[in-house]
Amino acid sequence: MLIDGGPNDRVLTCLGNHMPFYDRTIDVVMLTHPQKDHLQGLISVIERYNVKYFVIGPEGNETEGYNLLVENIKKENIPIRNLYQGDNFSLGDVNFAVLWPERGWVAAHISPTISDLSYLSDSRVLGLQTETDLNNFSYFMHLQYGSFDALFTGDGDIKIQPEIMKTTQLPDVDVLKFPHHGSKTGILPDFLDLVKPEMSVISVGNNSYGHPTKEAIDLLDSRAIEIKRTDLEGDIELVSDGKSWSN
């Protein structure tokens, strides 16, 4: 499974380093939300790999990258799935639970607002317009493999985390993918205290935003949470047998 693809085709090098050269199939690709720094690399992934399922939200935009991604998904006849809070699926012994977005919230923040939730039950809706920050639609997904837990968060930061805490029970996790590249508004202390990670991985490259920020690093340090950063270490590889884990 691949979650997001980054702003360019460097994801292909990452996949090549971590998959056998003869394996050209990815069971599930998930786009947490449709912004260039998360979706652009997936265009190349679709061109090079056989993707069995593509998980994507119904929200979209009019950018060239998003339109090309959708065009390629359709051209390759890849089945798509919109998932919402409460949905679950498994890959072998690994279980995934979607914690956000909630279906009613999505319907209320699409333009125009959708009053009939059955429209979103089709699970194959694409390209709906919204005036809401696309980060707020980010998939929050809980991965569980035996006693190992991880939480993936996209760019869903403090603007949407109160809604998540209100509508679902957050799990204790071993590893947290820090939201929004380590921005100063990346995570609420209350949210962090609920998930209680031992390690937080910050996915970030060279940028003009100052990510990861001092505020984010200080917050993690104040809770003695181990920090891993892709800008300093490159690929961060975690290995688990469902009983223990290491990096």
N, C-alpha and C positions, 0 to 999 in steps of 0.2 A: 504494500500500500504506500502511496505517495501523497503527502499533504502539502499542497502549494508547490510552486515551481520557481520562485524567484523572478528577478527582473530581466533575466537573459537566459541563454542556453547553457550556462555553466552547470545546470542541474544534470545535463547529460553526462558530464565528467563524474559527478557524484554517483549517479546510477551505475556507470561503468566500473567505478571503484568498488561498489558494494554488491553488485549482481554478477553472476557468471556471464561470460561473454555470449554464451549460447542461449541465455534466457532473455527473450524479447517480450515477455508478457508481464503486465502489471494488473493485478486483480482489481484494485480500486484506486482511482485518483480522486482526491478531494480538493476543491478550491474553497478555501475558507470564506473569501469574499472577493468580488471582482475589481481589484485594483492592480495596476501594472506590476508593482513590485512583488505580487503574489501569483499573477496569472501568466506573465509573458513566457516564462520558461516552459509552461505546459503545452504551448503551441508546438514546440520542438519535440516534446515527449510524445504527443499524439502522432507526429510524423514518423517517429523512430520505433515506437513500441505498440504492441497490441494491448489496448486497454479494454478490460472486460466491462467495467462500470465507471461512470463519472458522477461523483456526488457534487452538486452545485446548488446554490440557492436560487430562488426565482427572481431575485433582484438583479438588475443589470445596468448598463450604461451605454452610451453611444460612442465609446472610444474605438479606435481602429483595432487595438489589441483584443478587446472583448469580442467584437464582432467577428474577428478572424478565428478566435478560439471556438466560438459557437458554430461558425461555419465548418470548421474542421471536425468538431464533434459529430455534426450531422453528416458530413461527407463520409466519415468512417463508420457511420451507423453505430456509434457507441451508445448503449442504453444509459440514460441519465436518471438520477434519483434526487429529488428534493427531500431532505431529511429535516426533522423538527424535534424539539425537546420531547423526550420520551421514546424516541425511536432507538432501536438497538439492532446490531448485526454482528456477525462473527466471521473471522477468518481462521479456520482451524480452531485452536484452543484460545485464541485471542479474542476478547469481547470488546465491543465498542458501544458506548452509550452517548447519545447526543444530549447535551445539557442546554444548548442554546443554538439557534433562536426558537422561540415559542411561536406556534402557528398563528395564534390570534394577534400577537404583537406584529408579526410580519404583515398580516392582512391590514392592520391599522396604520402601517407606515409605508405602504405602497401607494403610489399616486396614479389614479384616484384610489381612495380607500376601498378595500374589498369587504363587503358586508356578508357575503356568502362564503363561509370557510370551506365549503365543499369544492370550490374552485381550486383551492390549494391542495386538495386531496388527490389530485391527479398524479402528483409526484414527478411530472415531466414539464413543469412550467419554466420558461426562460425569459429573460430580458424585460421584466417588469420595471418600470421607472419609479424612482423615489427621490424625494428631496431630503431624506434622512441620510446622515453620514453613513457611508457604506461599511465603515468599520463596525458599526453597531449590529450589523447582520452576521458578523463573523461566527463561524461554527466553533463552539466550545465542545470538545469531545474527550470523554474519559476512556482511556485504554486500560484494560485489566487483563493480565496474564498471570494466572495463579495468584500469588501474593504481591506481584509487582503492579503498580498503578502509575499512570502518567496522565497529565492533562494538557491538551493542546488548545490554544486560545486564539489563534489568528491575531487580529489587531483590536479585539474587543476590550476596550480600556475602561476607565472609571465612569465613563458616561453611561455604560450599559450594565456594569457589574451589579449595581443595586437591584436592577430588574431580575438579573439571573439569581441573585441570592434570595429574592422574594418568591421566585417561581419554582425553584428546584433545590434539592439537598446536595450540597457540594461534598465530594468525597475527600478523605485524606489521601494524599498521593506521595509517591517517592520522588517524582520528577515533574516539574512545572515548566512548560514552554512559556517564558515570560511574555506577556502581551505587548504588542506594538513596539517591538525592537528595543525595549528598555527605555521608553519615553518616560518623562517625569509624571505623566498622567496614566502610566501603564496599568497600575494595579492599586486597588484600595487596601490599606492595611487590614481591614476587617476581612476582606476576601482572602488575602494571603494567610491570615490566621486560621481561616476555616480549612484551607486545603493543606496547610502544614507540610510543604515539600522539604525534602532533605537537600535537593539540588534544584537549581533553576538554570535552564539553558536560555541564553539570550541570542536569538538569531539576528545578526546585525553585520553590516559591512561598512565600508567607508561612506560617510554621509555628512551632510551639511547641517543636520539637526542636533548634533551633539549627543547622539545615541551611542551607547547607553548613557543615560544621564547620571549625575552624582546622586540625585534623589533616589533613583531606582537602585543603584548599587548600595547606598546607605541603608535603604529599607531592607534589603536582603541581608546585609551584614548585621544589622541590628537584631535579626532573628537567627544568626549563625547558619544561614542557608548557603551551601556551597554554590559558587557561581561558575558557569562555563560560558564562554563567549566565542562565537564563530569568527569574529573579527581578529581575535588573538590566537585561536587554536585551529581554525579551519573546521573541518568536519568533526562533529562531536558524536562519538559512537558509544552507545550504551548496549550492554549485553545482559540478557536475563534468561534463566531457565524456568522461570515461574516461581522459583523459591528464593533465589537471591539475585542480585544484580550488581554490575560493576561497569566502570568506564575506563 
